[in-house]
Amino acid sequence: MTIMKFTRQIFVGVSMAVMLLSACAVGSDSTDEVADTLLKAGEKAPDFTLALEQGQRQLTLDSLQGKVVIVEFWASWCPDCRQVTAQVAKLFQQYAASDTVCVGISFDTDALQWQQYMAEHALSGLQHREQQPWKESKVAADYHVNWIPTFYVINKAGRIDYATIDIKELESFLVTTEKGKQ
């Protein structure tokens, strides 16, 4: 009987280890799967109309043609977004002086929380709050946003140059393309 108990314990232990390793693999694959659903380089970026400054000003992507546009889809309640806020703020400030327009599209439903978060973290660029849940947002659907944060670089012709869910990959892409322009 003790041999059967021992065998069962080993079987349970091995089974649990296999399940945990499978979960890790699925987790990493799911991140890749999310990235694979983003719009691809060369595709025309879907136009959008965003209300800025509490609805007093409208911004369309078409109005930004001739400029490079960096777009971040985010929310102040999102742990992954919060983790990269400092990097995004630095990146937006770095590109503010260039011919690049930085646009933040938030899925915060609480206006006060959104405004406080932006103020606390000195978020610059053009900021818009969708005012509806992420999964119900037309711009999120148009840009295949299945994870936040999601980042896009849109070129001067209004086409996707780069899409990622990883801030480090975005930074690397921007550094590489800037070097190519010099």
N, C-alpha and C positions, 0 to 999 in steps of 0.2 A: 504494500500500500504506500509506503514511503517513496518507493521508486516512481509510482504513478503520480504522486503529489509533486515530486521533484520534476518529472517530465512535464506535467501540466504547467508548473511555474515557469519552466524554461520556454515552453510553447507560448504562454501568455506574454512573457517578457520579450521574446523575439517578435511576436505579432505586434505588440505595442511599438517596438522600435521601428518596424517596417511602416506602420501607420504614421508615425511621427515624421519619418524621412519622406514618406509620400506627401504629407501635408506641406513640408518645406518645399518640395519640388513643385507642387501645385501652386503654392504661394508665389514662387519666383516665376513660374510660367504665366500666372495670371497677370503679373506686372508686364511681362512681355506681350501678352495677349492684349492688354489695355493699350499699350504703346502701338501695337500693330493696327488698332482700329482708328487711330488718328488720321487726319487728312495727310496725304502724301505730298512731298516736294514736287512742285510744278503744277499742282492743282490750283484752280482759281479759288481764292479765298471767298467764302460766302459773305455777301454784304451784311451789315448789321446797322441798326439805328439804336444809339444809346443816349439816354437822358443823363446829362452831367449837371452838377451844381444844383441838386434838388429840382431837376426838371426844367430849369431855365434855359438850358442850351442842349441842342441835339447834335450828336456826332454820328456820322456815317463812315463806314470804311471807305466807300468811294470818294469821300471828301479828302481822304488822306493819301490818295494816289500820288506818286512822286516822292513819297517818303517811306522809309523802312518802318514797320510797325511791329513792336513786340507786345504780345497779348498774354496776360496771365489770367487764367480762370481760377478763382480761389474763394475762400470763406474764412471769416475770423474764428469760427467754431471748429474748423478742420485741423486736427493735430498735425498732419503732414504740411499743411500750409503754414501753420504757426512756426513749425520747425525751420522753414526756409525764409521767413519774413525778413530777417536782417539781410540775407543775401539778395533778395528781390529788391528791397529798398536801396541797397548799395548799387545794384545793377541799374535800376531806374534812374537814380541820381547820376550815375556815370554816363548814361546815354542821353540825358536831358539836354546837354549842351550840343549834341550833334544833330544831324538831320533825321533823327530817329524819334518816333512817337511811342511812348510807353502807355499801354492801356491795361488797367486792371478791371476785370469783370467779376464782381462778387456775387455769391449766392446767399448772402446774409438776408434773412427776412426781418431782422430787428435793426432798424435804421440807427438807433442810438448806439447799440453795441458796435455796429460797423464803423460809425463815425469816431467813436472813442478808440477803437483799435487802430484806425488809420492815424489818428492824432498821436497816440502813444508811441507808435512805431515810425512816425514821420514818413508815411507812404506818399510818394509823389506820383507824378504822371497823371493821366486822365483816369479818374476812378468812377466806376458805375456800379450801382447795386441793382441787381435784377428784380428784386421785390417779389420774387416767387421762388418756390423750391427749385433746386438744381434740375431735378428730373422732369420738371414741367417747362423748362426754359427753351425757347426756340433757338436762341443763339448757342446754347449748350448742345442741342441736338444737331444743329447745322455744323458745328465744329467737332462732333463726335466726342464730347467730353464725358468720359465714363469714369474718370478719376480726377481728383483735384489734389494738388495743383496740376494744371495742364498749361503748357507754354507753347506759343506759336511765334514764329518770325515770318512776317509777310513782307515780300520785297516791294520795290517801288512800282512794279507793274501790277500789284494786287494779287500776286500768286504766293502760295505757300513755299517758303524756303526751308523751313525746319519745324518739326513738331516733336515734343517730348513731355514726359511727366517728371523729368529729372533736372533739377536746377544746375547741377554740375555739368551735365551734357549740354545744356543751353549755354552756360558760360563758355565752355570749350568751343562750341560752334561759333559763338560771337567773336572770340579771340582769333580763331582760325580764319574766319572770313575777313576780319579787319586786317590781318596780316597780308591777306591776298590783295587787298585794295591799295597797299602802300607801294 
